[in-house]
Structure formats: C-alpha cells, structure tokens
C-alpha cells in the first residue's frame, strides 16, 4: 500500500490527512511551502473599492493587520470565502473555479451595478505575481476597472526540504499538491527519489499544469484537477 505524502502546510493539511487516514491509508506530511504574512498593503478602503481575495493566506494577513476596512469583498470559494465568513465578512461575490472565474464574476457584478468607478485591491504573494492565472485575471479586470495588486504574504521553500522528502518518500508512495509553489519546491529541493509516485492529485488547474510541466519522464501525468485552492 502506498504512503500518501501531503505537501501542504500542517494547519492546511489537517482535513486532508483525516480524510486519507479514514480510508485506512498511511499518511506523512512534508510541507513543501512555508508562508508568512507581510504588512497589509492598504490602511483603509473606501466605498469604491473591491478587495479581491484568492487565498486564505491573504485573509490571514488582513486579520493580522487589525482588520482595516475592505469595501466590497470578492472571494474564491470555498476555502477563502469560508475563512472570511468565519471572520464575520460576507463576500458580495463568491465563486468556485479559481482566480480567473472570480475576475469574471466581479466584472459581471460590476456591470449589474451600472459600471461605477471602481478600484480593485488584489492582495497576493511573491509566487502569485508570476502565476499565469493571476496575469489573466489582472488582464480581465484591468480592461474595465483600476487594479492595485500588492504583496500581502510571502511564499518560500522550507529549510531542510531535501532531507525531509528523502526520509519520507521510500517504497511505494503517492502525493497531493495544492499549489504550483509546492510543486516547484518539491522538484527544486534536489531530493533523490528512487521511483515515481503511484498516484498524484493536484488541486486546481495551475497546480496540475505545474506538475505536468515539471514531472520527469515516466512519472504520471495528471489529467483532471480538483477545485482551485490557494496558496
């Protein structure tokens, strides 16, 4: 039986770990991403602002800043929207499908309100700045509204990742990824892994594409992503 490797941060991996263990599977968690909040970029938001949340880490950055005003709120569902709702904020726009779907939903919502003057505050990470999906979302929004995209948290590879992966990945194994950053850090760690995974699960199209692009020859290709998550 394959041991399942979860590459999310421990707090985020709890539900996934419990689900796999309930199926009688062996599970090991080796986070391939590490995040830390940066100062919230905007001290306040007026009525003309829509804050565009695409990850729970951005929500955490906002909470740690003391909950400055947000204006209207748009959020990717379910995880990010639920994090906001737990903090007492109900998004005006809430949609599954990732950041591009959220951008399209925001534009539809904006048009139903008569296309008022609007600025979008878009908190993101250093990794998100280079994500193709974010670039496409930015392109869509920038055609009709003013967008201010700023860093709200940082994503990096954990220290000692190579050794941790080599200790965890032995014998038959399978793996789950929830972000392109986790995929990138997994392969750039330099970990020497003797055999390909028996199964790979990727949450979101961007994560799937990152895996398929980086995987060595002979390693399984992922065809069907699970719903988009953030990191």
Backbone as CSV, one residue per row, in Angstrom:
resi,resn,N_x,N_y,N_z,CA_x,CA_y,CA_z,C_x,C_y,C_z
1,UNK,0.843,-1.196,0.000,0.000,0.000,0.000,0.880,1.248,0.000
2,UNK,0.518,2.210,-0.839,1.318,3.429,-0.958,1.128,4.328,0.262
3,UNK,2.210,4.956,0.677,2.144,6.007,1.686,1.852,7.323,0.993
4,UNK,0.830,8.040,1.480,0.453,9.317,0.869,1.253,10.453,1.481
5,UNK,1.871,11.234,0.615,2.638,12.408,1.018,1.785,13.653,0.805
6,UNK,1.534,14.402,1.865,0.798,15.669,1.767,1.819,16.797,1.823
7,UNK,1.757,17.700,0.858,2.793,18.737,0.732,2.322,20.111,1.203
8,UNK,1.125,20.182,1.786,0.618,21.453,2.292,1.182,21.727,3.682
9,UNK,1.071,22.990,4.124,1.448,23.313,5.487,0.544,22.558,6.466
10,UNK,1.090,22.255,7.640,0.415,21.356,8.576,-1.002,21.811,8.918
11,UNK,-1.207,23.097,9.158,-2.540,23.592,9.511,-3.539,23.370,8.384
12,UNK,-3.082,23.544,7.145,-3.961,23.362,5.990,-4.191,21.891,5.671
13,UNK,-3.269,21.028,6.092,-3.316,19.620,5.713,-4.198,18.783,6.627
14,UNK,-4.708,19.373,7.710,-5.397,18.572,8.730,-6.588,17.801,8.158
15,UNK,-7.474,18.496,7.447,-8.670,17.832,6.912,-8.299,16.766,5.894
16,UNK,-7.330,17.083,5.047,-6.909,16.132,4.026,-6.307,14.886,4.672
17,UNK,-5.514,15.090,5.700,-4.899,13.963,6.407,-5.966,13.081,7.036
18,UNK,-6.948,13.703,7.690,-8.004,12.927,8.332,-8.808,12.131,7.305
19,UNK,-9.053,12.721,6.139,-9.800,12.028,5.091,-9.055,10.799,4.596
20,UNK,-7.760,10.945,4.361,-6.960,9.816,3.876,-6.825,8.731,4.943
21,UNK,-6.601,9.156,6.182,-6.444,8.173,7.257,-7.749,7.435,7.519
22,UNK,-8.885,8.100,7.309,-10.176,7.432,7.484,-10.380,6.316,6.463
23,UNK,-9.642,6.390,5.360,-9.701,5.333,4.340,-8.696,4.223,4.633
24,UNK,-8.028,4.318,5.763,-7.069,3.302,6.140,-5.714,3.454,5.484
25,UNK,-5.406,4.642,4.972,-4.153,4.872,4.264,-3.095,5.434,5.205
26,UNK,-1.841,5.102,4.906,-0.733,5.695,5.631,-0.464,7.084,5.067
27,UNK,-0.220,8.044,5.956,-0.065,9.437,5.548,1.161,10.033,6.232
28,UNK,1.928,10.822,5.487,3.011,11.608,6.054,2.914,13.015,5.493
29,UNK,3.111,14.002,6.339,3.009,15.399,5.912,4.406,16.005,5.866
30,UNK,4.826,16.422,4.676,6.088,17.142,4.493,5.761,18.428,3.742
31,UNK,5.522,19.531,4.451,5.168,20.779,3.759,6.255,21.200,2.767
32,UNK,5.828,21.502,1.558,6.745,21.994,0.528,6.597,23.500,0.331
33,UNK,5.791,24.128,1.139,5.657,25.589,1.137,5.662,26.081,2.571
34,UNK,6.133,27.278,2.736,6.116,27.958,4.025,5.705,29.399,3.752
35,UNK,4.720,29.887,4.468,4.228,31.240,4.204,4.351,32.106,5.445
36,UNK,4.479,33.399,5.219,4.470,34.374,6.317,3.794,35.645,5.821
37,UNK,3.038,36.259,6.702,2.315,37.478,6.339,3.263,38.657,6.217
38,UNK,2.945,39.536,5.294,3.621,40.818,5.140,2.658,41.911,5.606
39,UNK,3.128,43.134,5.832,2.210,44.214,6.215,1.088,44.373,5.191
40,UNK,-0.130,44.510,5.679,-1.279,44.691,4.792,-1.067,45.960,3.969
41,UNK,-1.227,45.879,2.649,-0.815,46.995,1.784,-1.666,48.256,1.860
42,UNK,-2.903,48.157,2.340,-3.814,49.296,2.281,-4.343,49.627,3.683
43,UNK,-4.094,50.820,4.180,-4.561,51.164,5.524,-6.070,51.273,5.620
44,UNK,-6.722,51.520,4.482,-8.166,51.685,4.500,-8.692,51.501,3.079
45,UNK,-9.987,51.285,2.952,-10.626,51.133,1.648,-11.942,51.885,1.654
46,UNK,-12.140,52.686,0.635,-13.382,53.434,0.523,-14.486,52.621,-0.123
47,UNK,-15.627,53.272,-0.303,-16.787,52.597,-0.869,-16.566,52.144,-2.303
48,UNK,-15.619,52.763,-3.000,-15.393,52.426,-4.405,-14.448,51.236,-4.575
49,UNK,-14.002,50.636,-3.475,-13.010,49.556,-3.518,-13.682,48.190,-3.431
50,UNK,-13.163,47.247,-4.210,-13.480,45.831,-4.073,-12.180,45.118,-3.726
51,UNK,-12.146,44.434,-2.590,-10.960,43.664,-2.215,-11.127,42.242,-2.738
52,UNK,-10.133,41.786,-3.472,-10.175,40.571,-4.283,-9.342,39.491,-3.591
53,UNK,-10.002,38.609,-2.846,-9.307,37.590,-2.061,-9.257,36.268,-2.823
54,UNK,-8.045,35.744,-2.990,-7.886,34.469,-3.692,-7.197,33.408,-2.841
55,UNK,-6.881,33.706,-1.589,-6.269,32.704,-0.715,-6.534,33.027,0.744
56,UNK,-6.522,31.976,1.546,-6.679,32.150,2.987,-5.487,32.880,3.589
57,UNK,-4.329,32.788,2.967,-3.160,33.495,3.476,-3.352,35.000,3.376
58,UNK,-4.007,35.457,2.331,-4.314,36.882,2.227,-5.290,37.300,3.320
59,UNK,-6.251,36.432,3.610,-7.188,36.714,4.710,-6.427,36.813,6.030
60,UNK,-5.480,35.909,6.258,-4.683,35.943,7.487,-3.895,37.237,7.604
61,UNK,-3.331,37.700,6.491,-2.583,38.955,6.507,-3.480,40.119,6.907
62,UNK,-4.690,40.122,6.372,-5.654,41.180,6.711,-6.038,41.123,8.190
63,UNK,-6.275,39.914,8.705,-6.624,39.763,10.114,-5.493,40.237,11.019
64,UNK,-4.265,39.871,10.681,-3.118,40.259,11.499,-2.883,41.766,11.476
65,UNK,-3.375,42.433,10.433,-3.236,43.889,10.336,-4.287,44.631,11.149
66,UNK,-5.190,43.906,11.800,-6.208,44.553,12.611,-7.517,44.813,11.892
67,UNK,-7.742,44.124,10.772,-8.992,44.208,10.020,-9.296,45.610,9.502
68,UNK,-8.397,46.224,8.745,-8.749,47.500,8.119,-9.934,47.324,7.170
69,UNK,-10.613,48.404,6.877,-11.810,48.312,6.038,-11.451,47.771,4.654
70,UNK,-12.423,47.065,4.051,-12.179,46.372,2.788,-13.021,46.889,1.632
71,UNK,-14.052,47.650,1.896,-15.019,47.952,0.850,-15.843,46.712,0.567
72,UNK,-16.246,46.526,-0.688,-16.897,45.280,-1.081,-15.837,44.178,-1.136
73,UNK,-16.279,42.930,-1.025,-15.341,41.809,-0.967,-15.735,40.755,-1.997
74,UNK,-14.720,40.276,-2.721,-14.881,39.144,-3.635,-13.922,38.058,-3.189
75,UNK,-14.352,36.786,-3.278,-13.505,35.711,-2.761,-13.713,34.424,-3.546
76,UNK,-12.623,33.703,-3.734,-12.692,32.352,-4.288,-13.325,31.430,-3.244
77,UNK,-14.225,30.580,-3.700,-14.865,29.590,-2.828,-14.250,28.209,-3.094
78,UNK,-14.312,27.308,-2.128,-14.969,27.525,-0.838,-14.046,28.039,0.268
79,UNK,-12.763,27.641,0.249,-11.918,27.828,1.434,-11.714,29.294,1.799
80,UNK,-11.378,30.124,0.806,-11.098,31.530,1.099,-12.364,32.252,1.556
81,UNK,-13.463,31.988,0.870,-14.732,32.609,1.262,-15.135,32.185,2.672
82,UNK,-14.915,30.933,3.003,-15.269,30.453,4.338,-14.389,31.084,5.410
83,UNK,-13.113,31.333,5.088,-12.228,31.998,6.046,-12.716,33.419,6.328
84,UNK,-13.195,34.110,5.320,-13.739,35.446,5.508,-15.031,35.403,6.310
85,UNK,-15.895,34.462,5.989,-17.162,34.353,6.700,-16.935,34.027,8.169
86,UNK,-15.911,33.215,8.463,-15.586,32.915,9.851,-15.121,34.157,10.602
87,UNK,-14.588,35.142,9.841,-14.151,36.403,10.436,-15.265,37.447,10.434
88,UNK,-16.474,37.050,10.019,-17.614,37.960,10.031,-17.797,38.784,8.784
89,UNK,-17.113,38.413,7.688,-17.221,39.150,6.430,-17.923,38.276,5.394
90,UNK,-19.025,38.753,4.851,-19.752,38.013,3.827,-19.399,38.591,2.452
91,UNK,-18.729,37.821,1.597,-18.364,38.349,0.276,-19.586,38.683,-0.577
92,UNK,-19.508,39.833,-1.248,-20.552,40.175,-2.221,-20.452,39.288,-3.460
93,UNK,-19.251,38.874,-3.785,-19.024,37.985,-4.922,-18.276,36.765,-4.388
94,UNK,-18.834,35.611,-4.647,-18.259,34.352,-4.138,-18.423,33.311,-5.228
95,UNK,-17.312,32.722,-5.710,-17.419,31.803,-6.841,-16.328,30.748,-6.759
96,UNK,-16.658,29.547,-7.190,-15.663,28.488,-7.312,-15.029,28.554,-8.703
97,UNK,-13.873,27.906,-8.834,-13.249,27.831,-10.154,-11.942,28.568,-10.282
98,UNK,-11.506,29.269,-9.215,-10.206,29.917,-9.271,-10.267,31.401,-9.555
99,UNK,-9.087,31.987,-9.733,-8.971,33.443,-9.801,-9.557,34.024,-11.075
100,UNK,-9.442,33.317,-12.195,-10.000,33.839,-13.448,-11.523,33.853,-13.362
101,UNK,-12.102,32.791,-12.829,-13.556,32.757,-12.647,-14.006,33.870,-11.718
102,UNK,-13.209,34.157,-10.685,-13.572,35.242,-9.766,-13.503,36.594,-10.475
103,UNK,-12.494,36.804,-11.292,-12.396,38.060,-12.044,-13.608,38.237,-12.954
104,UNK,-14.007,37.181,-13.625,-15.176,37.259,-14.499,-16.441,37.552,-13.697
105,UNK,-16.565,36.953,-12.530,-17.738,37.191,-11.691,-17.767,38.618,-11.167
106,UNK,-16.600,39.158,-10.823,-16.531,40.541,-10.348,-16.967,41.498,-11.457
107,UNK,-16.527,41.239,-12.672,-16.920,42.112,-13.779,-18.425,42.041,-14.024
108,UNK,-19.013,40.857,-13.934,-20.467,40.731,-14.092,-21.199,41.486,-12.986
109,UNK,-20.731,41.354,-11.759,-21.324,42.065,-10.617,-21.198,43.571,-10.806
110,UNK,-20.041,44.020,-11.274,-19.782,45.446,-11.508,-20.745,46.001,-12.563
111,UNK,-20.983,45.233,-13.603,-21.897,45.697,-14.665,-23.330,45.795,-14.145
112,UNK,-23.752,44.860,-13.300,-25.118,44.910,-12.764,-25.320,46.133,-11.877
113,UNK,-24.227,46.710,-11.378,-24.321,47.898,-10.532,-24.189,49.189,-11.345
114,UNK,-24.155,49.051,-12.669,-24.104,50.228,-13.520,-22.710,50.715,-13.846
115,UNK,-21.704,49.861,-13.676,-20.309,50.181,-14.017,-19.799,51.435,-13.305
116,UNK,-19.924,51.507,-11.978,-19.426,52.693,-11.266,-17.898,52.712,-11.247
117,UNK,-17.355,53.868,-10.911,-15.900,53.954,-10.750,-15.485,52.994,-9.638
118,UNK,-14.557,52.103,-9.944,-14.194,51.041,-9.004,-12.699,50.793,-9.029
119,UNK,-12.135,50.585,-7.844,-10.738,50.154,-7.719,-10.724,48.785,-7.047
120,UNK,-9.913,47.893,-7.579,-9.762,46.553,-7.021,-8.451,46.483,-6.251
121,UNK,-8.540,46.098,-4.981,-7.348,45.786,-4.186,-7.123,44.271,-4.272
122,UNK,-5.982,43.889,-4.758,-5.694,42.483,-5.055,-4.484,42.039,-4.228
123,UNK,-4.669,41.511,-3.012,-3.543,41.025,-2.213,-3.044,39.695,-2.741
124,UNK,-1.722,39.554,-2.841,-1.164,38.327,-3.395,0.171,38.026,-2.736
125,UNK,0.890,37.058,-3.296,2.187,36.646,-2.772,3.262,36.852,-3.827
126,UNK,4.517,36.684,-3.424,5.622,36.751,-4.378,5.480,35.692,-5.459
127,UNK,4.979,34.509,-5.097,4.764,33.468,-6.095,3.593,33.824,-7.014
128,UNK,2.538,34.398,-6.450,1.369,34.746,-7.251,1.641,35.784,-8.319
129,UNK,2.611,36.655,-8.080,2.929,37.690,-9.066,3.285,37.100,-10.423
130,UNK,3.782,35.857,-10.432,4.246,35.243,-11.674,3.316,34.136,-12.163
131,UNK,2.171,33.972,-11.517,1.248,32.905,-11.893,0.447,33.297,-13.134
132,UNK,0.390,32.437,-14.150,-0.369,32.769,-15.367,-1.832,33.088,-15.095
133,UNK,-2.451,32.372,-14.133,-3.858,32.634,-13.827,-4.055,34.032,-13.263
134,UNK,-3.130,34.472,-12.433,-3.237,35.833,-11.903,-3.048,36.861,-13.012
135,UNK,-2.136,36.587,-13.922,-1.929,37.516,-15.041,-3.190,37.640,-15.885
136,UNK,-3.874,36.520,-16.103,-5.104,36.554,-16.883,-6.209,37.288,-16.122
137,UNK,-6.317,37.036,-14.815,-7.306,37.752,-14.009,-7.033,39.252,-14.034
138,UNK,-5.770,39.622,-13.925,-5.384,41.031,-13.954,-5.730,41.652,-15.300
139,UNK,-5.493,40.912,-16.372,-5.821,41.422,-17.710,-7.316,41.682,-17.845
140,UNK,-8.132,40.755,-17.363,-9.581,40.915,-17.455,-10.056,42.131,-16.660
141,UNK,-9.609,42.221,-15.417,-10.063,43.310,-14.563,-9.577,44.667,-15.050
142,UNK,-8.339,44.715,-15.514,-7.733,45.997,-15.887,-8.372,46.614,-17.124
143,UNK,-9.112,45.822,-17.885,-9.786,46.363,-19.062,-10.887,47.343,-18.674
144,UNK,-11.466,47.153,-17.462,-12.649,47.931,-17.107,-12.537,48.667,-15.776
145,UNK,-11.697,48.186,-14.863,-11.571,48.841,-13.563,-10.095,49.008,-13.226
146,UNK,-9.819,49.871,-12.271,-8.448,50.094,-11.817,-8.059,49.002,-10.820
147,UNK,-6.899,48.393,-11.023,-6.470,47.283,-10.165,-5.145,47.629,-9.505
148,UNK,-5.100,47.450,-8.194,-3.868,47.643,-7.424,-3.507,46.301,-6.792
149,UNK,-2.544,45.598,-7.390,-2.111,44.288,-6.881,-0.838,44.466,-6.059
150,UNK,-0.887,44.023,-4.784,0.229,44.236,-3.875,0.516,42.954,-3.088
151,UNK,1.744,42.850,-2.590,2.131,41.698,-1.773,1.519,41.793,-0.381
152,UNK,0.881,40.695,0.035,0.324,40.613,1.389,0.918,39.454,2.182
153,UNK,1.584,38.522,1.496,2.250,37.431,2.185,3.354,36.873,1.286
154,UNK,4.251,36.133,1.901,5.413,35.597,1.197,5.375,34.079,1.229
155,UNK,5.756,33.476,0.108,5.823,32.020,-0.004,7.271,31.625,-0.265
156,UNK,7.757,30.635,0.473,9.135,30.168,0.266,9.204,28.666,0.546
157,UNK,10.344,28.075,0.184,10.579,26.660,0.463,11.056,26.491,1.902
158,UNK,10.556,25.501,2.628,11.021,25.265,3.996,12.490,24.843,4.017
159,UNK,13.162,25.159,5.087,14.545,24.722,5.248,14.604,23.203,5.415
160,UNK,15.658,22.603,4.876,15.852,21.168,5.021,14.875,20.319,4.247
161,UNK,14.258,20.874,3.196,13.221,20.132,2.477,13.790,18.883,1.807
162,UNK,14.983,18.972,1.259,15.555,17.806,0.593,15.627,16.604,1.530
163,UNK,16.186,16.809,2.706,16.340,15.711,3.645,14.988,15.180,4.123
164,UNK,14.041,16.085,4.352,12.715,15.662,4.815,12.002,14.808,3.774
165,UNK,12.121,15.200,2.507,11.487,14.420,1.449,12.152,13.058,1.293
166,UNK,13.474,13.029,1.331,14.180,11.761,1.169,13.865,10.794,2.306
167,UNK,13.632,11.321,3.497,13.277,10.464,4.633,11.852,9.938,4.511
168,UNK,10.964,10.759,3.917,9.549,10.404,3.859,9.206,9.527,2.665
169,UNK,9.873,9.756,1.531,9.499,9.091,0.285,10.377,7.858,0.091
170,UNK,9.886,6.743,0.592,10.576,5.465,0.463,9.555,4.396,0.130
171,UNK,9.928,3.489,-0.745,8.985,2.455,-1.147,7.875,3.044,-2.012
172,UNK,6.710,2.410,-1.980,5.580,2.870,-2.790,4.961,4.103,-2.134
173,UNK,4.715,5.133,-2.942,4.207,6.382,-2.398,3.280,7.060,-3.393
174,UNK,2.464,7.984,-2.868,1.575,8.827,-3.665,1.651,10.224,-3.072
175,UNK,1.147,11.227,-3.791,1.365,12.602,-3.340,0.200,13.496,-3.725
176,UNK,-0.069,14.499,-2.888,-1.055,15.526,-3.202,-0.379,16.895,-3.166
177,UNK,-0.762,17.738,-4.102,-0.269,19.116,-4.172,-1.456,20.067,-4.213
178,UNK,-1.299,21.218,-3.563,-2.377,22.208,-3.542,-1.967,23.540,-4.160
179,UNK,-0.726,23.654,-4.648,-0.303,24.915,-5.256,0.882,24.677,-6.176
180,UNK,1.044,25.512,-7.199,2.232,25.413,-8.054,3.526,25.606,-7.271
181,UNK,3.505,26.432,-6.230,4.708,26.656,-5.434,5.176,25.359,-4.778
182,UNK,4.239,24.560,-4.270,4.608,23.293,-3.653,5.259,22.363,-4.668
183,UNK,4.718,22.335,-5.879,5.307,21.517,-6.943,6.727,21.996,-7.252
184,UNK,6.879,23.296,-7.416,8.191,23.861,-7.741,9.207,23.544,-6.645
185,UNK,8.836,23.738,-5.400,9.768,23.488,-4.302,10.086,21.998,-4.174
186,UNK,9.109,21.146,-4.451,9.332,19.703,-4.412,10.453,19.307,-5.365
187,UNK,10.379,19.785,-6.597,11.371,19.385,-7.596,12.693,20.139,-7.451
188,UNK,12.638,21.378,-6.989,13.881,22.149,-6.860,14.638,21.826,-5.574
189,UNK,14.053,20.983,-4.713,14.714,20.644,-3.450,15.974,19.811,-3.658
190,UNK,16.049,19.119,-4.796,17.189,18.237,-5.038,17.043,16.872,-4.400
191,UNK,15.849,16.567,-3.882,15.637,15.269,-3.223,15.812,14.124,-4.218
192,UNK,16.536,13.086,-3.795,16.777,11.911,-4.631,15.698,10.876,-4.298
193,UNK,14.785,10.675,-5.228,13.644,9.788,-5.028,13.738,8.663,-6.048
194,UNK,13.749,7.428,-5.558,14.096,6.290,-6.399,13.029,5.936,-7.422
195,UNK,11.757,6.101,-7.086,10.714,5.656,-8.000,9.603,6.688,-8.083
196,UNK,8.885,6.717,-9.200,7.799,7.692,-9.362,6.635,7.358,-8.451
197,UNK,5.780,8.338,-8.183,4.610,8.080,-7.331,3.605,7.180,-8.031
198,UNK,2.898,6.388,-7.224,1.846,5.539,-7.765,0.642,6.363,-8.203
199,UNK,0.434,7.506,-7.548,-0.699,8.371,-7.863,-0.359,9.797,-7.476
200,UNK,-0.884,10.758,-8.239,-0.672,12.178,-7.964,-2.021,12.884,-8.020
201,UNK,-2.315,13.703,-7.020,-3.512,14.536,-7.029,-3.086,15.996,-6.954
202,UNK,-3.679,16.813,-7.821,-3.366,18.245,-7.857,-4.653,19.042,-7.727
203,UNK,-4.662,19.993,-6.824,-5.823,20.871,-6.658,-5.639,22.104,-7.529
204,UNK,-6.526,22.248,-8.507,-6.502,23.429,-9.358,-5.739,23.221,-10.648
205,UNK,-6.198,23.904,-11.684,-5.565,23.790,-12.986,-4.133,24.267,-13.000
206,UNK,-3.821,25.326,-12.256,-2.456,25.842,-12.251,-1.501,24.844,-11.608
207,UNK,-1.948,24.155,-10.561,-1.118,23.138,-9.917,-0.913,21.948,-10.844
208,UNK,-1.971,21.536,-11.499,-1.864,20.425,-12.460,-0.871,20.753,-13.566
209,UNK,-0.964,21.962,-14.112,-0.048,22.337,-15.196,1.400,22.394,-14.706
210,UNK,1.592,22.887,-13.474,2.943,22.938,-12.914,3.525,21.538,-12.776
211,UNK,2.711,20.593,-12.296,3.175,19.211,-12.154,3.517,18.605,-13.512
212,UNK,2.597,18.733,-14.459,2.811,18.108,-15.765,4.024,18.680,-16.486
213,UNK,4.317,19.943,-16.253,5.481,20.560,-16.882,6.787,20.113,-16.219
214,UNK,6.766,19.919,-14.894,7.997,19.633,-14.159,8.289,18.145,-14.002
215,UNK,7.302,17.285,-14.147,7.483,15.860,-13.846,8.541,15.235,-14.754
216,UNK,9.370,14.360,-14.221,10.336,13.639,-15.048,9.639,12.673,-15.999
217,UNK,10.338,12.289,-17.038,9.793,11.326,-17.985,9.470,10.023,-17.256
218,UNK,8.281,9.509,-17.521,7.856,8.272,-16.891,7.042,8.466,-15.632
219,UNK,7.017,9.672,-15.087,6.179,9.948,-13.921,4.762,10.240,-14.399
220,UNK,3.743,9.918,-13.597,2.362,10.027,-14.085,1.943,11.465,-14.391
221,UNK,1.136,11.589,-15.416,0.544,12.880,-15.778,-0.807,13.010,-15.097
222,UNK,-1.118,14.217,-14.654,-2.409,14.483,-14.018,-3.330,15.113,-15.051
223,UNK,-4.479,14.492,-15.255,-5.393,14.965,-16.295,-6.536,15.794,-15.745
224,UNK,-6.984,15.502,-14.543,-8.189,16.154,-14.024,-7.885,16.815,-12.693
225,UNK,-7.786,18.159,-12.667,-7.524,18.843,-11.401,-8.741,18.856,-10.502
226,UNK,-8.502,18.901,-9.190,-9.566,19.163,-8.234,-9.788,20.661,-8.159
227,UNK,-10.802,21.153,-7.409,-11.077,22.588,-7.368,-9.873,23.418,-6.931
228,UNK,-9.811,24.625,-7.454,-8.689,25.537,-7.161,-8.600,25.866,-5.688
229,UNK,-7.327,25.902,-5.193,-7.084,26.278,-3.803,-5.926,27.271,-3.817
230,UNK,-5.864,27.885,-2.947,-4.798,28.724,-2.793,-3.816,28.721,-2.112
231,UNK,-2.963,29.026,-2.330,-1.826,29.269,-1.533,-1.140,30.527,-1.910
